[in-house]
């Protein structure tokens, strides 16, 4: 049995790509189940009705990733 969950896209930060079916890989700030928002990277359908698998990052994890990218 699938468990219910809720989400709210608090801030749309960037669209990284879009495929031919209109799904977009996006970086957003998302609040899951009413919790404080986290950085979220995943594929979204048009209108954000459906989502693909993705990852969420805390502020600290996002900062570490950002620093790693900058040092490349």
Order of alpha helices (4+ residues) and beta strands (2+ residues): beta-beta-beta-beta-alpha
